[in-house]
Amino acid sequence: MMDSSITIAAVILSISLILSRVLYVIYWSGRPVRNKRVEPVSTLIVLGSGGHTAEMLNVLSVLQKDLFAPRFYIAAATDNMSLQKARTYENQLADKTGAEVDRIAQFMQIYRSREVGQSYFTSVWTTLIATLHALWLMLKLRPQVILCNGPGTCIPLCVIAFIFKVMGIRWSSIFYVESIARVKRLSLSGLILYKLYMADQFFVQWPQLQRIYPRARYVGCLM
């Protein structure tokens, strides 16, 4: 009887500590870090097919590149076009600055959780593989900043980044920019990150979205 009481108390204490840590992470996420020294931060950039990559490269064009380095570009394993565009972008930057692309940018692919038209039954297995691959990448890269704007490939990466925060492994600030195509409602990726308080900063490009999701910040059209 005594052993069972101790076990229950230990479980309750463990759950309480985990919930406290989760609330701590949610509270401090998005708050500016007060650091007088301006140092570059390693940045993970999640690319997506369609207009996602074009929008992301547009976002990058207004950032101070030397503060977001090195840059790690990640796209789905079946999305070669996005990485090709990112390489072209980095090559153009290198031509202007004289920097070596290999030193400031890396390009890699990640397994997709679910392909278009794939059955939900088989997607259970592919989601597990994608999550394990995302875990391996996050352990390898340990980015300080994650930039994403809607592709489903960002979800396992952001979930693992949030878990790393809770566990004290790495504090990665997640910046999410909702696609300009989302006028009246968030994408599924955006909704997950918004509802679960995973994104440190959440940006939308239409004022009506900001009214519906008040924690989001309206930044105007970026395209």
WOBEL-V927331 format. One line per field, one symbol per residue. phi: phi as a letter, one per 20 degrees, with the letter a starting at -180 (. if undefined). burial: + if it has 9 or more other ideal C-beta (glycine too) atoms within 8 Angstrom, else -. A space follows every 10 residues. Layout:
BEGIN
phi->???
burial->???
END
This chain:
BEGIN
phi->.fffffffff ffffffffff fffffffefn efeecfeecf cfcededcfm egfgffffff feeegfedbf ddeccffedf ffffffffff fffffeenee gfedbccbdc fefbefnfff ffffffffff ffffffffff elfeccdbbp ffffffffff ffffffemfb ddeddddfff feedbfffff fffffeleef ccdcdcffff ffdfffdedn fee
burial->---------- -------+-- ++--+---+- ---------- +++++++++- -+++++++++ ------++++ ++++++--+- -++-+++-++ +-++------ +--++---++ ++++---+-- --+--++-++ +-+++-++-- ++++++++++ ++++++++++ ++-+++---- -+++++++++ -+---++-++ ++++---++- ++++++--++ --+--+-+-- -+-
END
